């Protein structure tokens, strides 16, 4: 198997981070709507932004 055929770990991590972020934002939105509190959405958005910051700092 050539190196170009192997799935990259970075790509898997990116997909996981996107799914994680979408799940957190959806959960925060649902909790905000159910409870009427905006803090759940604020906390979820902060946790969803964290993977983006990690990706920006990682060397390629």
N, C-alpha and C positions, 0 to 999 in steps of 0.2 A: 504494500500500500504506500503510495506516495504521500508526502507531507501535505500536499494540496487537497488530497481526498479526505483526510482526517478532519472531523469537526473540531473547530477551535474551542478551547475552554473559555476564551473571552466571549465568543458568540453565545455559548450556553449561559454564561453569567449575565450577559446583556438581556437575553430573553427572560431569565428568571427575574431580573430587576424590573423589567417592564411589567411582568405579570404581578409581581409583588406590589409595585406602585399602584397599578390599576385596582388591585384588590383592596388595598388600604384606603384609597380614595373613595371607592364604592362603599366600603364599610363605614367610613366617616360620614359620607353623605346620608346613608341610611340611618345611622344613629342620630345625626343632626335633625333629620326629618321626624324621626320617632320621638325624640325627647324635646325638640324645640330649642336645644342648646347649640350654639355655634362653635363651642370649644372642641367638640368631637371632630368637626370638619377641619378646624385649625390644626389640631394635633395630627390627624391623618395626613394632611398635606405636608406637614413637617417631616413625617416619617417617609413619605413618598419621595421627597426631594433629596433625602440622604443618599440614596444610591447614585443619583446624578452627580453629587459632589464627589463621591468616591471615584467614579469613572473619570471625572475631569482631572483628578490628582494622580491616577495610575499612569505609570509610563507605558508606552505602547511597544 
